[in-house]
Amino acid sequence: MTRDDWVRGQALLLAFRQDRLAIPRALRARQWADLAAAREIVERDVDPRLALTDPALYRSLREAITEFHLIGWTALDADALRAHATIHQAAS
């Protein structure tokens, strides 16, 4: 995962933590790269070392990931999101 992907995914997860409609809006806007990055962060989980350097960010991301799981967004197919993101980047 590139730094740009991590920043995109992190931003979407933090937006989701504040507003549960952030994921549906990203789906509607076809923000495939952002969705794929967020899904990848959820798959890998947040690096525990982040808790030492930025405890508030770590806590926020962990809470967002927990909500992501509880609401059921893990049903989004990570491979399909990555494929859509790749196709969308190629078309741009």
N, C-alpha and C positions, 0 to 999 in steps of 0.2 A: 504494500500500500504506500503510495507516494504521500508526501506531506500535504500536497494540494487536496488529495482525496480525504486525508484525515481531517483537514480543516473543514471541507464540505460536509462530511459525515457528522462531525462534531457539531457544526452549526445547526444542522437539521435536527439532531437529537436534542440539543438545548432548546431549539424552538418548539419541538414536540413536548418537552417538559413544561414549557410555559403555556402551550396551546395544543390540545390533543388533536386539533384539526390540521396541524402542520403536515403530517404524513399524507392524509387525503388530498390536501392542496398540492403537495409535491407530485402525487400521482396524477392529479388532474392536469397539472402544468407540464407533465412528462419530464420531470427533472430526474432522469434516469441515473445520471452520474452521482447526484446527491443521495438518492435512495440506495444505490449500490454501495456507496461509501458508508452510509449509516448502517446498512445491513452487515457489512463486513466488520465494522466496529462492534456491533452486537455479537457477531459470531466469535470474534477473537477476545472480546471483553476488554475492559480498560486496563492498561498496564498499571500494576500496583505501585510502581515507582512514581507515578503521577501524584499519588497521595502524599508523598514526601515533598514534592515541589509545589503543588497547587492543590491543597486539600479540598477547597471549595469546588473547583472544577471536577475533581475526581468524584466527589459526592454527587454533584449534579448529574454527571454522566452515568454513574451507577444507578441513580434513581430513574433516569430516563430509560436506561436499558431494562430495568425491572418493569417499568410501565409498558415498554415496547413488547416485552414478553407476555405480560398479563393481558394486554388488550388483544394480542394475537397477531401482531404484525410480523412475527417470525414466520408466518405462513407465506410471506413473500419469498419467491424463489430467487435466491441470491444469484444463481447462474443466469437466469433470464434477465434480471436487472442489469447485470454486467454486460450481457449481449446487447440489450437495448442501448446502454450507455455507449458501447463501442460503435454500434451502427449510427447512433445519433452524432457522435463525434466525427465519424467518417463523412457523414452527409453535410456537416457544417463547414 
